[in-house]
């Protein structure tokens, strides 16, 4: 049984059924699948990460997106893969929370085998991308990165997956017997027996898993996104995802205009929060992106922010923070597995993360070999500094 029908839960159910792990049932508390954080993401994918295991996970996931129709067995099913690239910019004008040091990043990726990331001076970047302001001093770009439709992926998994889905089915607790999973109890009081539960419930994962055993150290935080609607032709649909590497503010073209995200816009961004549905938005976020987006993007000062669509979600991260998802079996409760804490990488990494989860359930991979293992006291990793 899988709890939570965001992309992590959908891919978990899809690959569990594909592996022949018996009857697979997916329970979702909301009235539709992939409707909370998955629906409000920037839908990007990139390979520029600070540790090898994150790079490999996203690379394997992108291969799944590239061959998605074949993977789900539905010829012609499109998920909107668009490889516009990711462009990271850095400049010394205005506030920043870290020194990006882009040249050192590119040198490290060369060592990790990611040789197709191009370093550029500010002038070189401006010559290639006309929207870059004169404040940009350096940049790096990888052309193979891009975007994918989260809704298209979710729809394909439902159509091609051999598992049952029940929406409006909130799980209240996980029942155990003798130190192992025995079933789940719904909010209505109904008990469903099962020897295996995969918790892929995003911001609700910690509290749900804690009904079965010791609390897993993960935190969730509110996150904003906003679509700014712009006149046709104002934004080139072929432009890349653009990231202010000093601030963490990012934007990408969309058919309606641009999507803007920034995880450090407001003080409460760094404060852990309980699971929320819906996720409230704060109008002060718009004030922050309107001002600070001008730092490295030339057209920003001319944007109007009077026609927008809010996107509120929650990112889940491991604690102590190490920039890696939490995937694997609970060390104290047999049959309890988690697939969560992707921290903004839920779209780009859950395909391969869910494949790993299923291999762990099957015993094909040992937890001692799993860098994303569930730990009650930290995993000993150096943090991945490419998480925004």
C-alpha positions in Angstrom: 0.0 0.0 0.0 1.2 3.5 -0.9 0.0 6.6 1.0 0.1 9.9 -0.9 -0.6 10.4 -4.6 1.9 13.1 -5.6 4.5 12.1 -8.1 6.5 10.2 -5.4 3.5 8.1 -4.5 2.4 7.6 -8.1 5.8 6.4 -9.2 6.1 4.2 -6.1 2.8 2.5 -6.9 3.7 2.2 -10.6 7.0 0.5 -10.1 5.8 -1.7 -7.2 3.0 -3.0 -9.4 5.4 -3.4 -12.3 7.7 -5.5 -10.1 4.9 -7.8 -9.2 4.7 -6.9 -5.5 1.1 -8.1 -5.2 -2.0 -5.9 -5.3 -0.9 -2.3 -5.1 -3.3 0.2 -3.6 -2.7 4.0 -3.6 -4.6 6.2 -1.1 -4.8 10.0 -1.4 -6.3 12.4 1.1 -7.3 14.9 -1.5 -9.9 14.6 -4.2 -7.4 14.3 -7.1 -3.8 13.0 -7.6 -0.7 15.2 -7.9 -2.8 18.2 -6.8 -0.8 19.7 -3.9 3.0 20.4 -4.1 3.5 18.4 -7.4 0.9 20.7 -9.1 2.7 23.8 -7.9 6.3 23.1 -8.8 8.4 24.7 -11.5 8.5 21.3 -13.2 12.2 21.6 -14.0 15.0 19.0 -14.1 18.7 19.5 -14.0 21.8 17.4 -13.4 23.9 20.2 -11.6 24.0 18.8 -8.1 26.8 18.7 -5.6 27.0 15.0 -4.9 27.3 12.1 -7.3 24.2 10.2 -6.0 21.9 13.2 -6.7 23.3 13.6 -10.2 22.8 9.9 -11.0 19.3 9.9 -9.6 18.2 12.8 -11.8 20.0 11.5 -14.9 18.1 8.2 -14.5 14.9 10.0 -14.1 15.4 12.2 -17.2 15.9 9.0 -19.2 12.5 7.8 -18.0 10.9 11.1 -19.1 12.7 10.9 -22.4 11.1 7.4 -23.0 8.0 7.9 -21.0 5.4 6.6 -23.5 7.4 3.4 -23.8 7.8 3.1 -20.0 4.1 3.2 -19.4 3.2 1.3 -22.5 1.0 4.0 -24.2 2.4 5.0 -27.6 2.3 8.7 -28.2 1.7 9.8 -24.6 3.4 13.2 -24.3 4.8 14.7 -21.1 6.1 17.9 -22.5 9.8 17.3 -22.2 11.5 20.6 -23.3 15.2 20.9 -23.0 15.8 24.6 -22.9 18.7 24.2 -20.4 19.4 25.7 -17.0 21.3 29.0 -16.7 22.9 30.0 -13.4 23.9 33.6 -13.0 26.1 35.4 -10.4 26.9 39.1 -9.8 28.2 41.2 -6.9 25.5 44.0 -7.0 22.8 43.8 -4.4 22.1 41.3 -1.6 23.1 37.7 -1.6 23.1 34.8 0.9 26.1 33.0 -0.5 29.0 33.4 -2.8 28.2 31.1 -5.7 31.7 30.7 -7.1 30.4 29.3 -10.4 33.8 28.5 -11.9 34.7 26.2 -9.0 31.4 24.5 -9.4 32.1 23.7 -13.1 35.5 22.4 -12.2 34.0 20.0 -9.7 31.4 18.8 -12.2 34.3 18.0 -14.6 35.7 15.8 -11.8 32.3 14.1 -11.3 32.0 13.4 -15.1 29.4 16.1 -15.8 31.5 17.6 -18.7 28.7 19.3 -20.6 28.3 22.3 -18.2 29.7 25.4 -19.9 31.3 28.2 -17.9 30.9 31.7 -19.2 32.0 35.2 -18.3 29.3 37.9 -17.9 30.1 39.2 -21.4 29.9 35.7 -22.9 26.6 35.1 -21.2 25.1 38.4 -22.4 26.2 37.6 -25.9 24.1 34.4 -25.8 21.2 35.4 -23.7 19.8 38.9 -24.3 17.8 39.1 -21.1 20.9 39.2 -18.8 21.7 42.5 -17.1 25.0 44.2 -16.9 25.4 43.1 -13.3 26.1 39.5 -14.2 29.8 38.7 -13.8 29.8 34.9 -14.5 27.4 32.1 -15.5 27.2 28.4 -16.3 24.8 26.6 -18.6 23.8 23.1 -19.3 21.7 22.6 -22.5 20.4 19.1 -21.6 18.4 20.3 -18.6 14.8 21.5 -19.0 11.1 21.1 -18.1 8.5 18.3 -18.0 4.7 18.4 -17.4 3.9 17.1 -13.9 0.3 16.6 -14.8 1.2 14.8 -18.0 3.4 12.4 -16.0 0.7 11.8 -13.4 -1.9 11.1 -16.0 0.4 8.7 -17.8 1.1 6.8 -14.6 -2.6 6.4 -13.9 -3.3 5.3 -17.5 -0.4 2.9 -17.7 -0.1 1.7 -14.2 -1.6 -1.6 -12.8 -2.6 -0.3 -9.4 -5.8 1.0 -7.7 -6.2 4.6 -6.6 -8.6 5.8 -4.0 -9.0 9.6 -3.6 -10.7 11.3 -0.6 -9.1 8.6 1.5 -7.1 10.2 4.3 -5.0 7.8 6.3 -5.1 8.5 10.0 -2.6 6.0 11.4 -0.5 3.0 10.5 -1.2 0.0 12.7 1.6 -2.3 13.8 1.8 -5.7 15.5 4.9 -7.1 17.0 7.2 -4.4 15.5 5.9 -4.6 12.0 3.2 -3.1 9.8 -0.2 -4.7 10.0 -2.4 -2.2 8.2 -3.7 1.4 8.0 -6.7 3.1 9.5 -8.5 5.8 7.5 -10.0 9.0 9.0 -13.4 7.3 8.7 -12.2 4.5 10.9 -11.9 1.8 8.3 -8.9 -0.5 8.7 -7.2 -2.1 5.7 -4.8 -4.9 6.4 -1.4 -4.8 4.6 2.1 -6.0 5.4 3.9 -3.1 3.6 3.1 0.7 3.7 5.0 3.2 1.7 4.6 6.7 3.1 4.9 9.2 0.2 2.8 11.9 1.8 5.1 14.9 1.5 4.5 17.4 4.3 2.3 14.9 6.1 4.9 12.0 6.0 6.5 12.7 9.3 3.4 12.7 11.4 1.9 9.7 9.6 5.1 7.6 10.0 5.2 8.6 13.7 2.0 6.7 14.3 3.9 3.5 13.7 7.3 4.1 15.4 10.0 6.6 16.3 9.7 9.9 14.5 11.8 10.2 11.3 13.8 13.4 11.4 12.3 15.3 8.4 11.0 18.9 8.2 8.6 20.6 5.9 8.6 24.3 4.9 6.2 26.5 3.0 7.2 27.4 -0.5 5.8 30.0 -2.9 5.6 30.2 -6.6 3.8 32.6 -8.8 2.9 32.7 -12.5 3.0 36.2 -14.0 0.8 36.5 -17.0 2.4 38.5 -19.8 1.4 39.6 -23.3 2.2 37.1 -26.1 5.7 37.5 -27.5 7.0 39.2 -24.3 8.9 36.1 -23.3 10.7 33.7 -25.6 9.4 30.2 -24.9 12.8 28.8 -25.7 14.6 30.6 -22.9 16.1 28.4 -20.2 15.3 28.1 -16.5 17.3 31.0 -15.0 18.7 30.9 -11.5 20.2 33.7 -9.5 22.9 31.6 -7.9 23.6 34.1 -5.2 20.0 34.5 -4.0 18.3 31.3 -5.1 15.6 33.2 -7.0 14.7 31.5 -10.3 12.3 31.9 -13.2 11.3 30.0 -16.3 9.2 30.7 -19.4 5.7 29.4 -19.5 2.9 29.7 -22.1 1.2 32.3 -19.9 4.4 34.3 -19.2 6.9 33.3 -16.5 6.9 31.2 -13.4 8.9 32.6 -10.4 10.2 30.8 -7.4 12.4 31.7 -4.5 12.9 29.7 -1.3 14.4 32.4 0.7 12.2 35.4 0.0 10.6 35.6 3.5 11.8 34.8 7.0 9.4 32.0 7.6 10.8 30.1 4.6 13.4 28.7 7.0 10.9 27.8 9.7 9.6 24.2 9.9 5.8 23.9 9.5 3.3 21.2 9.9 1.5 19.8 6.9 -0.9 22.3 5.4 -3.7 21.9 2.8 -4.2 24.3 1.2 -0.9 26.1 1.7 -1.5 29.8 2.4 0.4 32.5 0.4 1.9 35.7 1.7 1.5 38.8 -0.6 4.9 40.1 0.7 6.5 37.4 -1.4 5.5 39.3 -4.5 7.1 42.5 -3.2 10.4 40.6 -2.7 10.5 39.0 -6.1 9.5 42.2 -7.8 12.5 44.1 -6.3 15.2 41.4 -6.2 14.5 39.9 -9.6 15.8 43.1 -11.2 19.3 42.3 -9.9 20.4 40.1 -12.8 17.5 40.2 -15.4 17.3 43.2 -17.6 13.5 43.1 -18.4 12.4 42.6 -14.8 11.9 46.4 -14.1 9.3 46.5 -16.9 7.2 43.6 -15.7 3.7 44.2 -14.3 2.7 42.0 -11.4 -1.0 42.8 -11.5 -2.1 39.6 -13.3 -0.7 36.6 -11.5 -1.6 33.1 -10.3 -0.3 31.9 -6.9 1.3 28.5 -6.3 1.8 27.4 -2.8 3.4 24.2 -1.7 5.6 22.6 0.9 9.1 21.2 0.6 10.3 18.4 2.8 13.9 17.9 3.8 16.0 15.6 5.9 17.1 16.6 9.4 20.0 17.1 9.9 20.0 18.7 6.5 22.1 17.0 3.8 20.3 17.8 0.6 19.3 14.2 -0.2 15.8 12.6 -0.2 14.7 10.0 2.3 14.1 6.7 0.7 14.0 3.3 2.3 12.8 1.2 5.2 12.1 2.5 8.7 14.9 1.0 10.9 12.5 0.2 13.8 9.3 -0.9 12.0 9.4 -3.8 9.5 7.3 -3.2 6.4 7.3 0.6 6.8 9.0 2.5 4.0 9.4 6.2 3.2 9.7 8.0 -0.2 9.9 11.7 0.6 12.1 14.7 1.4 13.0 15.5 -2.2 13.1 19.2 -1.2 12.0 20.7 -4.6 13.3 17.8 -6.6 10.1 15.8 -6.5 9.4 16.1 -10.2 13.0 15.5 -11.4 14.1 12.7 -9.1 11.1 10.6 -8.0 11.1 8.3 -11.0 14.6 6.9 -10.2 14.0 7.3 -6.4 10.9 5.1 -6.7 12.7 2.5 -8.6 15.3 2.4 -5.8 12.5 2.1 -3.3 11.1 -1.0 -5.0 14.5 -2.6 -5.2 14.9 -2.0 -1.5 11.6 -3.7 -0.8 12.6 -6.6 -3.0 15.9 -7.0 -1.2 17.9 -6.3 -4.4 19.6 -3.4 -2.7 20.7 -3.4 1.0 20.0 -0.5 3.2 23.7 -0.3 4.1 24.4 0.5 0.4 21.6 3.1 0.2 22.8 6.7 0.5 19.2 7.9 0.9 18.4 5.5 3.8 16.0 6.4 6.6 18.0 7.3 9.6 16.9 8.4 13.1 20.1 10.3 13.8 21.7 11.6 10.6 23.4 9.9 7.7 26.8 11.4 7.9 26.8 13.2 4.5 28.3 16.4 3.5 25.4 18.7 2.5 24.7 19.1 -1.2 25.2 22.8 -1.7 23.4 22.9 -5.0 20.0 22.7 -3.3 18.6 26.2 -3.5 
